């Protein structure tokens, strides 16, 4: 398995804020910010969405990093 990194992307004049999940081998997924969730829950949601998109099984655990968040399979 690979680690999933998540970063926050701020709003622009054309798009709202969003969270991008990506891996070292090129898989990625971006979801819009969900105002009902706090930043950590938004990061976890996009990491789980990428996991589901790729069909990966297993439990994710994560935490904050200097660049955003990182999630690993346990």
C-alpha positions as CSV (number, residue, x, y, z in Angstrom):
1,X,0.0,0.0,0.0
2,X,0.9,3.6,-0.3
3,X,0.5,6.6,1.9
4,X,-2.2,9.2,1.0
5,X,-1.2,12.8,1.4
6,X,-3.9,15.6,1.6
7,X,-3.5,19.3,1.1
8,X,-5.9,22.2,1.4
9,X,-6.3,24.4,-1.7
10,X,-7.7,27.8,-1.0
11,X,-10.4,29.5,-3.0
12,X,-9.8,31.5,-6.2
13,X,-11.9,33.9,-8.1
14,X,-13.4,30.9,-10.0
15,X,-13.4,27.9,-7.6
16,X,-14.1,27.5,-4.0
17,X,-11.7,25.9,-1.5
18,X,-11.0,22.2,-1.8
19,X,-9.0,19.3,-0.6
20,X,-6.7,17.2,-2.8
21,X,-5.6,13.7,-1.9
22,X,-2.7,12.2,-3.8
23,X,-0.1,9.4,-3.7
24,X,3.5,9.2,-4.7
25,X,2.6,7.0,-7.7
26,X,0.1,9.4,-9.3
27,X,-3.3,8.7,-8.0
28,X,-5.2,11.8,-7.0
29,X,-8.7,13.1,-6.2
30,X,-10.0,16.6,-5.3
31,X,-13.2,17.3,-3.4
32,X,-14.8,20.6,-2.6
33,X,-14.7,21.9,1.0
34,X,-17.6,20.6,3.1
35,X,-18.5,23.5,5.4
36,X,-20.3,21.1,7.8
37,X,-16.9,19.4,8.5
38,X,-13.8,20.8,10.2
39,X,-10.5,20.7,8.2
40,X,-9.3,17.4,9.7
41,X,-12.6,15.7,8.8
42,X,-12.5,17.2,5.3
43,X,-9.0,15.8,4.8
44,X,-10.1,12.4,6.1
45,X,-13.1,12.4,3.8
46,X,-11.1,13.0,0.7
47,X,-8.5,10.3,1.7
48,X,-11.3,7.8,2.2
49,X,-12.8,8.8,-1.2
50,X,-9.5,8.2,-2.9
51,X,-9.2,4.8,-1.2
52,X,-12.6,3.8,-2.3
53,X,-12.0,5.1,-5.9
54,X,-8.9,2.9,-6.1
55,X,-10.6,-0.1,-4.6
56,X,-8.1,-0.3,-1.8
57,X,-9.1,-2.2,1.3
58,X,-8.0,-1.6,4.9
59,X,-8.3,1.0,7.6
60,X,-6.7,4.4,7.3
61,X,-5.1,6.3,10.2
62,X,-3.8,9.8,9.7
63,X,-2.5,13.0,11.2
64,X,-1.2,16.4,10.5
65,X,2.1,17.2,8.7
66,X,3.9,20.4,7.7
67,X,2.2,20.3,4.3
68,X,-1.2,19.1,5.4
69,X,-2.2,15.6,6.4
70,X,-1.0,12.1,5.7
71,X,-2.9,8.8,6.0
72,X,-1.5,5.3,6.1
73,X,-3.1,1.9,6.0
74,X,-3.0,-0.1,9.3
